[in-house]
Amino acid sequence: MTPEALDALEALEQAASAGPWHVRRLDDEDCMGALAVSTRPDTGRSESMRSGEWRGEEMVAACLVQASPYVVPADDRFEENAVLIAAVRNALPELIRLARLGLKA
């Protein structure tokens, strides 16, 4: 990568919601789930999507919204996608730092 490409990537990282990001498993009274990426860790309680038990402003990406089927990837890789989004977001500052060191070498 070029220094300019790293600058652009760093600008995107800094403009996004602050990390760390976490995968959140949500549910509703009909067991129609959702999987999202959030600024708050998963509680393990599968909070209801419809009752207001989770705060929407904590969500940065929806990887599955089962009912109504608003977000349902054709390949059913919603869990893998959520894990990747959160992991890349959390690793990005260090990856940029290491890339800059590599360019100097």
N, C-alpha and C positions, 0 to 999 in steps of 0.2 A: 504494500500500500504506500501511497505517497503521503508526505506530510499534509498536503491539502485534503486528501481523503480522510485522514485521521482527524483533522480539524473539523470537517463536516460531520463526521460520526460523533465526535465529542460534543458538538453543538446540538445534535439531535438528542444525545443522552442527557445533556443538561436541561434541555427544554421539556423533557418528559417528566411525568410524576416521579417524585423522589423514590428511590429504592430503600430497602429491599422490597421486592414483590414476592407474593406467595400465591400458591394455588388454593382456591376456596371451593369446597363442595357445598352446594346449596340444595334445598329440596322444597316441596310444598306438601299440602295436606293430601294430595293425590299421588304422592311419590313420583312426581314429575320433576326431575332434577335439573340442575344447572351446574356448570363448571366455569369458574371465572378466575381471573388473575386479579389480585387485590393488594393494596398497600398494608393490609392487616393479615396476620397469620390465620390459618384455618383453626376453628375452635374445636372441631371434631363433633359438633352438635348438629351439623346439616341444617342450619337455620333456614327458616321458611323464606322463600323468595317473595311470597305474596302478602305475608302478614306484617312485614316491616321489621322483622327481627335482625336484618342486616342492612347496613347503610349503603345505598347505591353509590355515594360519592367515594367510597373506598375501592370501588371496582375500576380497573383500568382496561380490562378486556373480557369479553364473554367468549368462551370457547364451546359452550353447549348451552342452549336454552331449549329444553326438550318440549315444553308445551306452553303455549303454541310453539310449533317448531320454527322459531326465529333463527336460531343458530344451531345447525346440525351438519357438521362436515360430512361430505359424501363418503369419505373413507373411514369414518368413525374414529379418527385419531384425535378426538377432542382432548383427551387426557394428556397424550403425548405433546400436543400443541401447547397446552397450558404450561406444562412442565418446562418445555423449551423456552417459551416467552419469558417466564419468570427467571430461569437459569441464565439466559443471555443477558437480561436486564441487570441482574445482580453481578455478573462477571464482567460486564462491559467496561467499567472504569479501569479495572486491572488489565484487561486485554489491551485497551488503548495505551496504557502506561508501558506495558511490555513491548507493544509494537513500536512505540517511540524509541525505546531503548535499542530495539533491533535495528532501527533506521540509523541510529548513531554509530553502531558497531561497524 
